Amino acid sequence: MACLSTSGRVAYGTRRQQTHKFLCQLFLNHSLRGHRHSSSLSTTPGFGTHRLSPQPLHFGFLSRRFHGLNINSGPAAVHMSKDYFDLLQNSHSANGSCGHNSRRSSHRSNNLQYSQCSKTNYRQHSSVHTQQPAGPVREIQIDPYIILDDELKYFYDDVRDLLQSGTSQSELDTIACYYFDGQGKALRPMVTMLMAKAINYHLNNDSHQLVHKQRQIALFSEMVHSASLVHDDVIDQSDFRRGKPSVNALWNHKKVTMAGDYILSIASIMIARLRSDDVTIVLSQILTDLVQGEFMQLGSRETENERFAHYLTKTYRKTASLIANALKATAVIAQADENVAEVAFQYGRNIGLAFQLVDDMLDFVSSTETMGKPTAADLKLGLATAPVLFACEKYPELNPMVMRRFSEPGDVERAFELVHKSHGLEQTRFLAKKHCNEAIRLAQELTESPYQKGLQVVADLVINRMK
Amino acid sequence: MYRASGLIMQQVRQRTPIQAMANKAAPALITFTWRLQQQQRGTATSSMSTSTKQTATPPPRHDWNRAVSEAERIVGYPTSFLSLRWLLSDEIANVALHLRKLVGSAHPLMKTAKHLLYNGKNTMQAWGLIVLLVSKAAGHAANIPDVEQDKSAGVLHSQRALAEVTEMIRISHLVHNSVVNLQSSTQAGQDAGTYDDMSFGNKIGLLTGDYLLGHSSAELANLRNQEVVELISSAVRDFSESEFIGERDEQNNPLPYKPGTFQMPSLNVGVDFNEHDVMAPMPIAQVLGNPEQEWECRNILNAGSLLGKSCQASLKLAGQSETMQRQAYRFGKHLALAWQACLDAEPFQCPTLPLDVTFSLVSAPVLFHLEHDPSLYAQLEKGKQSVENIDYDKVHKAILAGPALAKTKALQRKHTEAALSVLQHFPATDARQALENIILAMQDL
């Protein structure tokens, strides 16, 4: 079960330390961001200001909206409470994975904003930081969408042009292009291009031709993702996606199915034209994984012990495999060695898993308006995601509901309530954080560059996103 | 990797299908296939008895079943093993488990599954076989290493894999095509009694089709020939494009254009794909309104493209010249079109339409008759919401009275002859002879 561990490379202790260091760092950054209006850096002398950006100017980036990824940048939102910090540390020492935290349930249930913390609190933790100064520091805040502007600017136009060039039927073209309206987060292409450029920098290769080929891989990742959305819409019969009517509400389901196949075939032609056997092999793995993930979601009777492993494998196949293999393909086409390709793959896998975990968590906390789809959608579909599975530990009464896929009246509401009562959401977030930290560690194995830094920023975006 | 799977297949082939399935311990699958067989046996015997009564002709010169089984012997290709192999995979066993819930429901997926499992002569089961025969007939370049050859069958391992991909893609299209439109505006979407069955059937059908597509793209990738990947992917594109042409009823069944829709004179000569750019779609707009050319285009997209492009790709794998590849494409295309014309003519072979039999409204006889007598469109117009509202008996009678059936027969002959003449470019071998026999048997069906 490859996706159970964040990575086999790091001894457990080191990882714990790193997480710890990272948390301190994060904590620090957040505190500073919160205080940037009221205080100068000199008021916090214990923080090792030489590591943090000496120019307050950089914090200005925080107020920018990241292409649909809202980071938690309001002064009230960024403060990390001592409670939360302790909680993370505690579950760390418990068993390293998402142990049970029943103490101090002062967490507000349906949002993850943290209460204000007092100055003494971070002073106290600042000493921890000075003892372990080497941590993942991103002193320059980079907006990945801005450094990739050249590649992403006409991204959706290019997808639409490509789809249009393959058919003479305007209705097919319309359905196929429906989700390429530029309203999505474009997370997959963004991460793919970041990794591509970080690898090119690492290999000291700045060929435009190579970047162009890597961009085709990014196109492929977004097209396959859309094709799967189109088919999911027919399967789930949901009426809305991304805040607009879903394809199955607007068009004949048979035509929608065919449009999904069409997107896939055009994407395959495009990849075949890169004329790289290995890239095609790596990318074709995505398709088999996606379908196997769907089959796993169809329901099987696994025991309580197997359930979490089943969930993680499914998450890998449905979400992480796409990112992991697309990133690996960018390394393969750059003729990087196996180690670099593996770093790319593992980075993508961890980001993908974290992304989906946060997604599953947001399904319980976000409002319909921000997500563009109804809340608790997973429960309504009968799916038990990480928050529910964690909550089962505290409330065993959830087990029979999971088994019957929340099919009886009142199940969805009751499960929703119990998840909020338990620490399921915090634990899910913690697990996602672990994967993000691992992704950051992997990114650091590449030569330092703005893109390599961007990869680390992405990990933060993934964990802090609100929609 | 493919070779390993080939070994497994050989082992599987030595056992009987039921034993092999029992070893996999998929009891649900067995009961499922068994039930289907029971159902088919029922339908098969009844249709056989009616057909003997009606035809009572002397035995045909060319027997279809014999032609196919002899051809299978030549390339060592029992048609059943393909289906057997993917029937044995976990996902499909899972699907079979779910399909069992659908037995007895009216979901079209059941009909498709039945057609696929039952090797009747009405379904062209033999696409993979054709690809292999063409491969063997053409032979391969001298520089292909020995390990890549299946010496006993005279084809390359990669060509065998391609034949399998061809069948998987075709089946995935059939399965995806059995998805029911459940939009809230449609009848099927409003029928609360069957809605759950239908939506569940859609889910299974969609995933099964995707599973086949995903696996075929993985197998294609392992062939390590990007031109082949490009070509076969474009055949998938053609399949999906074919479902968008012209007017459609609620369930996406095709309807002919109203006579006189096209003011511009349409081309009298057939159009085909741009051979230098597989991305370029079929320029179908140029021929709309001309019954024969329009029919040809629709069916190239629907059938000829995959068979033709697979034959072409197979010769590409063998390192054959561009000219030979082109011939192989033409052979596959014409064979598929001849076959389609034969299928189109079938409902019109008897003086009255058999009970529960319908025909496509864009089949060759209907299009030819509309050209001859545009007033038939008044009958067909009733099918705008659902083609089931059409009085098929009346349309059948009208068409039989006109020249459409004779024109359809001529169309079939035209493509049969074209396929046979392309075959003359291939060296005379047992494989070529087998292909000729299949074509002649088809003409006599």
Contacts between the chains, C-beta under 8 A, distances in Angstrom:
chain1	res1	chain2	res2	distance
A	165	B	279	6.0
A	165	B	280	7.7
A	166	B	237	5.8
A	166	B	279	5.6
A	166	B	281	6.1
A	167	B	237	7.4
A	167	B	241	5.4
A	167	B	244	7.7
A	167	B	281	5.0
A	168	B	241	7.6
A	168	B	281	4.6
A	168	B	282	6.9
A	168	B	283	6.7
A	168	B	284	6.0
A	168	B	285	6.2
A	169	B	241	5.8
A	169	B	244	3.9
A	169	B	245	6.6
A	169	B	281	7.9
A	171	B	244	5.5
A	172	B	240	7.0
A	172	B	241	6.2
A	172	B	244	4.6
A	231	B	206	5.7
A	231	B	210	6.3
A	234	B	179	6.9
A	234	B	202	6.3
A	234	B	206	5.8
A	235	B	202	7.1
A	235	B	203	4.8
A	235	B	206	5.8
A	235	B	207	7.4
A	237	B	182	7.1
A	237	B	199	6.0
A	248	B	183	7.3
A	249	B	183	7.4
A	249	B	184	8.0
A	251	B	183	7.8
A	252	B	181	4.8
A	252	B	183	6.6
A	252	B	248	7.2
A	252	B	250	7.6
A	252	B	252	5.3
A	253	B	179	5.6
A	253	B	180	6.9
A	253	B	181	4.5
A	253	B	182	5.8
A	253	B	183	6.5
A	253	B	202	6.8
A	254	B	176	7.9
A	254	B	177	6.9
A	254	B	179	5.2
A	254	B	180	7.7
A	254	B	181	5.5
A	254	B	243	6.6
A	254	B	251	7.0
A	254	B	252	4.1
A	255	B	243	6.4
A	255	B	244	6.5
A	255	B	252	6.2
A	257	B	176	5.0
A	257	B	179	4.9
A	257	B	206	6.1
A	257	B	209	7.6
A	258	B	176	6.8
A	258	B	239	7.7
A	258	B	240	3.9
A	258	B	243	4.6
A	258	B	244	7.1
A	259	B	240	6.9
A	261	B	172	8.0
A	261	B	173	7.8
A	261	B	176	6.4
A	261	B	209	7.8
A	261	B	213	6.7
A	261	B	236	6.1
A	261	B	239	7.1
A	261	B	240	4.6
A	262	B	237	6.0
A	262	B	240	4.1
A	262	B	241	7.0
A	264	B	213	6.7
A	264	B	217	8.0
A	264	B	236	7.2
A	265	B	233	4.8
A	265	B	234	6.9
A	265	B	236	3.9
A	265	B	237	4.0
A	265	B	240	6.9
A	266	B	233	7.9
A	266	B	237	6.3
A	266	B	279	7.8
A	268	B	217	6.2
A	268	B	229	6.5
A	268	B	230	7.9
A	268	B	233	3.8
A	268	B	236	7.5
A	269	B	229	8.0
A	269	B	230	5.3
A	269	B	233	4.7
A	269	B	234	5.9
A	269	B	237	7.2
A	269	B	278	6.6
A	269	B	279	5.9
A	271	B	229	7.7
A	272	B	226	4.5
A	272	B	227	7.5
A	272	B	229	3.9
A	272	B	230	3.9
A	272	B	233	6.4
A	273	B	226	7.3
A	273	B	230	6.5
A	274	B	226	7.5
A	275	B	226	4.8
A	276	B	226	7.4
A	277	B	221	7.5
A	277	B	224	4.2
A	277	B	225	7.8
A	277	B	226	6.8
A	280	B	220	7.9
A	280	B	221	4.4
A	280	B	226	6.5
A	280	B	229	5.9
A	281	B	218	8.0
A	281	B	221	4.5
A	281	B	222	6.6
A	281	B	224	7.9
A	283	B	221	7.7
A	284	B	214	7.8
A	284	B	217	4.7
A	284	B	218	4.5
A	284	B	220	7.3
A	284	B	221	4.0
A	285	B	218	7.1
A	287	B	213	7.2
A	287	B	214	3.9
A	287	B	217	5.3
A	287	B	218	6.9
A	288	B	214	4.6
A	288	B	215	6.3
A	288	B	218	5.2
A	290	B	210	7.7
A	290	B	214	6.9
A	291	B	91	7.4
A	291	B	207	6.6
A	291	B	210	4.9
A	291	B	211	4.7
A	291	B	214	4.5
A	292	B	91	6.7
A	294	B	207	5.5
A	294	B	210	7.2
A	295	B	91	5.1
A	295	B	94	5.9
A	295	B	207	6.4
A	295	B	211	7.3
A	298	B	94	7.1
A	298	B	98	7.2
A	298	B	203	7.6
A	298	B	207	7.2
A	300	B	94	8.0
